[in-house]
Amino acid sequence: MTYNTTQTIGELAKQSLISQAKVKYQDGAIGFTDPGYWIELTRIPNRAALIRWVLQLLTKNWITKEMLEQFISAVCYYKRWNLYD
């Protein structure tokens, strides 16, 4: 990653986070590009459903703690849920 001297710290942090993202939002779904596992946001109507999806993801042998953290954060962001309520 190359850095431009006119970039702010916030822009650098955002670039770094985007380049490290394991979770993506695409066409109304949140998922993992590798291994290609997508969940439509309409299938997560409330926080209880989010917990059920996290439990489902925990059964996958490819899931990591970082991926789960990014998944939860992304769902809360796109659903406009306060993660810390």
C-alpha positions in Angstrom: 0.0 0.0 0.0 1.4 3.4 -0.9 0.7 6.5 1.1 0.1 10.0 -0.2 1.5 12.6 2.1 -1.7 14.7 1.8 -3.9 11.9 3.2 -5.3 12.3 6.7 -4.9 9.7 9.4 -8.6 8.8 9.0 -8.2 8.2 5.3 -5.2 6.0 5.9 -7.0 4.0 8.5 -10.1 3.6 6.2 -7.8 2.4 3.4 -6.2 -0.1 5.7 -9.5 -1.5 7.0 -10.9 -1.8 3.5 -7.8 -3.7 2.3 -8.1 -6.1 5.3 -11.8 -6.6 5.0 -12.9 -10.3 5.0 -16.6 -9.3 4.8 -18.3 -7.5 1.8 -21.7 -6.0 1.1 -23.0 -6.7 -2.4 -26.5 -6.6 -3.9 -28.3 -6.6 -0.6 -26.2 -9.4 0.9 -23.3 -9.5 3.3 -20.8 -12.3 2.9 -17.4 -13.6 2.6 -15.8 -13.5 -0.8 -13.6 -16.3 0.1 -15.2 -19.0 0.3 -18.1 -17.3 -1.5 -20.7 -17.5 1.3 -23.4 -14.8 1.2 -26.4 -14.0 3.4 -29.2 -11.7 2.3 -29.8 -8.9 4.7 -33.6 -9.6 4.6 -32.7 -13.0 6.3 -31.5 -11.0 9.3 -34.6 -9.0 10.4 -33.6 -8.6 14.0 -30.8 -9.1 16.5 -32.0 -12.6 17.5 -31.6 -13.6 13.8 -28.1 -12.1 13.8 -27.2 -14.3 16.8 -28.6 -17.4 15.0 -26.5 -16.6 11.9 -23.4 -16.2 14.1 -24.1 -19.6 15.6 -24.5 -21.0 12.1 -21.2 -19.4 11.0 -19.4 -20.9 14.0 -20.1 -24.4 12.5 -18.0 -23.5 9.4 -14.4 -24.7 9.6 -13.1 -21.6 7.6 -14.6 -18.9 9.9 -12.2 -16.9 12.0 -12.8 -14.5 15.0 -11.9 -11.6 12.8 -14.4 -12.7 10.1 -17.2 -12.9 12.7 -16.3 -9.5 14.2 -16.4 -7.9 10.7 -19.7 -9.8 9.9 -21.4 -8.5 13.1 -20.1 -5.0 12.5 -21.2 -5.0 8.9 -24.7 -6.2 9.6 -25.2 -3.7 12.4 -23.9 -0.9 10.1 -26.2 -1.7 7.2 -29.2 -2.4 9.5 -28.4 0.9 11.3 -28.3 -0.9 14.7 -26.1 0.5 17.4 -23.6 -2.3 18.1 -23.3 -1.3 21.7 -26.9 -0.9 22.8 
